[in-house]
Amino acid sequence: MSRSTPARLVRPLEPIWQEVLDSVLRRRGAPPTTDVAKLTPRLVELSNAYNQGLAGDGARVKVPLEARIAFSFARDVPKGAGALRELVRAGVLKAPLDRTFRVVDIGAGLGAMTWGVVRALAHDAEASFRVEALLVDEDKDALAAAEAIACEATTRLALGASALTVRTRTERIMTGMKLPEADLVVLGQVFSELDVAMDPATRAAKHAALVSDLLDRVVAPDGALVVVEPALRERTRHLHAVRDLLVSKGTTIFAPCLHAQSCPVLETLSDWCHEDLAVDLPSWLAPLARAAGLRWQGLTFSHLVIRRDAQRLRDRIGDKNDATRVHLRVISDVIKTKGKAEIFACTSGGARVRMRRLDRDAVRVGDESVAFAASAAWGGLGRGDLVTVRGEGGDTNGVAQEAVVDERGRVSKQAYIDVWPFRN
Ligand SMILES: C[S@@+](CC[C@H](N)C(=O)[O-])C[C@H]1O[C@@H](n2cnc3c(N)ncnc32)[C@H](O)[C@@H]1O
């Protein structure tokens, strides 16, 4: 795979992908993505199956594969890249130049997560690299389509025959399944389909055990495991519960969490920590989404990233967390009301807090431009941003003595707001 120069690491699939998918659809005797009239009912069927939790084990309703090829694949590839971007941007996940990068994609379906991985790695790669992916799924038709997509994409995108090698294995997911060592194990939107009839606590324990097992036996010593789930409340809260069980047994989370406390979001029934990126569906797919009444704007998902060697994203933004320096993950959109802009955030101390910056703090006599910049940065924050609010003077010398965030969540007008670049 040679280095590409796209503007963004997480981006919609380019128009050439429409040719790839249409070719696969045509060879199956299915309508291409341009045949909106024929595909729309299949897409509505697919959407209903997923929304009602009918897909996967527990209910065994087969969702239309044509709709998955025509729509889900292009929607899901950027989720794979998005879930990985902090690992890549922090420089702790790179495609090696002297050997093949090994992916095990569990519940792989069409291999969308694997393609997300390839695109994320390609974005930051210094030279050509190779990826070998093992796609595991109980649905052999989906895996056959995954092979067809990989074959068509490799040819049409001119990636070179060896850039991505896909192998498939039809198998039911279970703890202890025999798998080769991998630099990256991905579980993409598959927890949602596993054990859906089980009581929530038992189910969370079972999925945490599966993750632990994969970490212990399959992930390479310097490798990582990534779970992606739809950003629906119950599915994401299930992922939070799995995360809590893993943490309680000593697993270190790389991202999104900055702490090793219980997930504070679970204490508020109406809340869940997820991503909402300004990455739309590709324009060639928007007509189909519109016709089926589905969203084409934005990219939402939840995720959990773990490194086998216990590295943390937290370590990349400094270990100091005191009154003069507060690290946080933004877990809401900015709420702008009269005179202030507020966010909910999860701090590196493990608290879910509401923070606000007053509009009038934008003007500071003597140093107007700095204060204005801080205010603009605050108002421009988005869900998922990684932020340090710090006192004037920055590091050890000259750190402001007062708290940068008071006990009522008001950000000091003296505070500097650093937004970390790992998500760009
Ligand atoms: C929603 S799709 C996700 C596909 C892909 N990972 C992605 O994120 O785009 C879930 C996949 O998990 C597979 N799956 C569900 N239950 C499974 C099980 N018990 N064993 C193996 N695969 C399973 C389904 O066949 C399906 O292909």
The ligand as an SDF file (V2000), in Angstrom:
LIG
                    3D

 27 29  0  0  0  0  0  0  0  0999 V2000
  -23.5000   -5.6050   12.1160 C   0  0  0  0  0  0  0  0  0  0  0  0
  -22.4770   -6.7530   11.3280 S   0  0  0  0  0  0  0  0  0  0  0  0
  -20.9370   -5.9290   11.4800 C   0  0  0  0  0  0  0  0  0  0  0  0
  -20.0020   -6.2390   10.3870 C   0  0  0  0  0  0  0  0  0  0  0  0
  -18.6670   -5.5040   10.4760 C   0  0  0  0  0  0  0  0  0  0  0  0
  -17.8880   -5.9320   11.6050 N   0  0  0  0  0  0  0  0  0  0  0  0
  -18.8670   -4.0000   10.5250 C   0  0  0  0  0  0  0  0  0  0  0  0
  -18.6710   -3.4080   11.5970 O   0  0  0  0  0  0  0  0  0  0  0  0
  -19.2290   -3.4170    9.5250 O   0  0  0  0  0  0  0  0  0  0  0  0
  -22.3100   -8.0450   12.5310 C   0  0  0  0  0  0  0  0  0  0  0  0
  -21.6710   -9.3170   11.9790 C   0  0  0  0  0  0  0  0  0  0  0  0
  -21.4780  -10.2080   13.0640 O   0  0  0  0  0  0  0  0  0  0  0  0
  -21.7820  -11.5220   12.6160 C   0  0  0  0  0  0  0  0  0  0  0  0
  -22.1930  -12.3370   13.7620 N   0  0  0  0  0  0  0  0  0  0  0  0
  -23.2570  -12.1570   14.5730 C   0  0  0  0  0  0  0  0  0  0  0  0
  -23.2790  -13.1160   15.5270 N   0  0  0  0  0  0  0  0  0  0  0  0
  -22.2180  -13.9170   15.3000 C   0  0  0  0  0  0  0  0  0  0  0  0
  -21.6950  -15.0790   15.9540 C   0  0  0  0  0  0  0  0  0  0  0  0
  -22.2780  -15.6070   17.0100 N   0  0  0  0  0  0  0  0  0  0  0  0
  -20.5690  -15.6280   15.4480 N   0  0  0  0  0  0  0  0  0  0  0  0
  -19.9580  -15.1090   14.3480 C   0  0  0  0  0  0  0  0  0  0  0  0
  -20.3930  -14.0050   13.7080 N   0  0  0  0  0  0  0  0  0  0  0  0
  -21.5220  -13.4260   14.1710 C   0  0  0  0  0  0  0  0  0  0  0  0
  -22.9100  -11.3370   11.6250 C   0  0  0  0  0  0  0  0  0  0  0  0
  -22.9930  -12.4160   10.7460 O   0  0  0  0  0  0  0  0  0  0  0  0
  -22.5150  -10.0350   10.9500 C   0  0  0  0  0  0  0  0  0  0  0  0
  -21.7740  -10.2500    9.7780 O   0  0  0  0  0  0  0  0  0  0  0  0
  1  2  1  0
  2  3  1  0
  2 10  1  0
  3  4  1  0
  4  5  1  0
  5  6  1  0
  5  7  1  0
  7  8  2  0
  7  9  1  0
 10 11  1  0
 11 12  1  0
 11 26  1  0
 12 13  1  0
 13 14  1  0
 13 24  1  0
 14 15  1  0
 14 23  1  0
 15 16  2  0
 16 17  1  0
 17 18  1  0
 17 23  2  0
 18 19  1  0
 18 20  2  0
 20 21  1  0
 21 22  2  0
 22 23  1  0
 24 25  1  0
 24 26  1  0
 26 27  1  0
M  CHG  2   2   1   9  -1
M  END
$$$$
